[in-house]
Amino acid sequence: MATVIFSTKQSHPLGKRRCAFCTNQMKYIDYKDIKTLKYFINGFQKIKPRYYSGVCLRHQKMLSKSVKRSREMGLLPFVNKFN
């Protein structure tokens, strides 16, 4: 599993964020890498949109597919349990 570095101290023109997967040159998002996928899921177990996560369109589509696959495999929950 590849380690993704989510750095917020990168300098970009006009304050634009770069995609975390493009900066780390990842070509595939693994559905078994739960640590990386949890970063892109909010407290209600929904996938964060692009304007919150800062991911490009290509990687957002790959991210949603890998989250859905990991939910089907039972690695991520569909909903959050409330007590």
Summary of the structure (lengths in Angstrom):
residues: 83
radius of gyration: 13.3
end to end distance: 33.0
largest distance: 45.2
contacts: 178
relative contact order: 0.20
helix: 41%
strand: 2%
